[in-house]
């Protein structure tokens, strides 16, 4: 393949806690439209993330390497793959009340890395902020590797189980869930039920 490597846009936000691991995480979104599960490689380690994915519609290969500011608990991190992006909940290994001062080890400004203002909450206001819904995220650690994916190292990620328990071939459901995630709306189940009955849910 002679395609150019493109660096995808990356959005991030974070939460912190010195007592609750579930509230001590980085919210990372890799914006890669139309990258199918069998066209991507993702290697998450305690101190870094490597990603590569081929977009069928864009006819482009995305490549990303990140070296984190602090250590990540890989086994307790979670991931959600959609038709438009890859969302990852990176569990910070060290329980600490203070936010990370930055996402990456090196203190330099990168054009592709941006704050996710839809998810961001100031450090002193995070206790009042509504909790994120990660019900459609699947686990990353302890799962069998993915076969037939070009031999890439996926850090033990089984992409067939990333739909939050949804059955395989649920691409349309994933898109609906992803639209709800963008707006942080918790009423997904009710809307799906309404859709099943042929009703159109009211717009928020």
N, C-alpha and C positions, 0 to 999 in steps of 0.2 A: 504493500500500500504506500502511496506517495502523498497521502493527505497530510496537511499541516496540522500540528498539534495546537489546539486552542486551550487557553486557561479559562475555566468556567468562573462565573461570578459566584462568590461565596458570601453568605450572610451569617452573622452570628450574634447570639445574645447569651446571657448567663444568669444563673441563680447561685446562691451560696448558703451554706449552713455549717455550723460547727458541731451539730448533733444528729442531723437527719441526712443520710446519704442520698435519699430520694430527691432532696431539695438542693443538692450540691452538684450542679451540672452545667455543661455548655450545650446550647442549642445551635447546631450547625446545619445550614442548608446549602447544598451544592446545586446550582441551577443548571441542569443539563436536560433540555427538552428532547423527548423521544429517544432516550437511551434505554433499550430493552435490557432485561435482566441478564440475558445470555451474551450481551455485548459489552459488559462492564467488568472491571476488576477493582476490588477494593481491599486494601490491606491496612488494617488498623492495628497500631501497636501502642504501647504505653506512652511513648513520646512523639509519635508521628502518625500521619495518615497519607497513604498513597492511593490515588484514584486514576483510573483511565476508562473511558467509555466512548463508544461509537454511536453517533446520532444518525439514524437512517434518513430522516428528513433533511437535516442540515448537511449531510454528507461530510461530517467533520468528526475528528477524534479529539476528545477533551482529555487533558492531563493535568493533574494537580498533586503537588507535594506540600505538606504542611508539617512543620516541626513545632510542637506545642510548647507554650510557656511553662506548663507544669505537667505532671503525670496524669494519665487517664486510666480508669479502671475498665479495661476492655471487656471483661466478662459481663459486667453489669451495664454496659452501654447498649443502646437500642437503635434500630434503624427502620425507616419507612421509605420504600421505593415507590414513586408515582410516575405518571407519564411526563411530568414537567420537572421534577427535581428529586434529589435524594436528601431526606431529612434524617439527621443523626442526633440522638441525645447522648452526649459524651459525659459519663460520670467522672467527676473529678476524684482523684484518688485521695487527696488530702482534704479532710473535713476542716473548713476554715470559714469564718464569718466574712472575711474580706473578699471582695471580688479579685479575680485576676486583673492585673493592670492592663493586660493585652492578651490576645489569643495566642500569638506566636512567640517563640523564644527570642527572635531578633526584633529589636525595636525599630522597625522601618515601615514606612507607609507603602502599602501595596494597592495598586489601582483596582484589582479584582475583589479585594476584601472589604466588606462594608458591614456596618452595624445594622442588625435587623430591628428596626425601630418598632415593628409590630409586636415583637416579642420582648423587647428590652424593658426592664424595670430598674429604676435606681436602687442602689444597694440598701438605702435606708427606707425604701418603700416596698420591698419585696414581700414582707409579711402581710400587707394589705392587698397585694395583687392576687387576682384569681389564678388558681392552679391550671397549668396546661393539661390538655387531654392527650395522653400518649397511648390510648387504648388500641390504636391501630399500628403501633410500633412493635416490631418483633425483636427477640433477643439476638445478640451477636456472638456470645461465647458459648462454647460447649456443644455447638451444633455441627453436624457432619458437613464436610466441604462440599462445594457445588461441582458436580461432574459436567463434562462437556463444555467447559467455559474457557477453553484455550489454556488450561493449566495454570491459571492465575491464582495467586494467594489471596483468598478472601477472608483471612483471619477467622476461619471457622463459621462464616456466615452462610446460612442456608436460605437463599432468596425465595424458595418456594414457600417459606413459612413467614414471610414478612408482612402479610396482610392482616395481622392481628387475629389470626384464627380463621380468616376467610378462606373459602375453598379456592383451589387453583383455578386459573382462567377467569378470575374476577377482576379483569382490567377495568370494566366500567365502574364497578363498585369502588375501586381504588381512586378513580378520578373524582367520583362524588365525594369520597372521604377527604381527598386532598383539597377540594374546594372549601369544605367545611373547616379544615385545618387553617387555611389562609385567613379566615375570619374569626378563628377561635370560637366557633359556635358549638356548644355542647349538645345540641338537639338533633344530632345526626340520626339516631335510631328512630326517632319519631318521624323524621322526614322520609327515611327509607320506607317506613311502614305506610306512610301516606302515598308514596310513589307506587308501592306495590298495589294499592287499591285504585290506582289511576287518578289520584288527586294530585294537584300541584300545590306544594306548600307555599304559604304566604312569604313574600320577601321580607327580610328583616329591615 
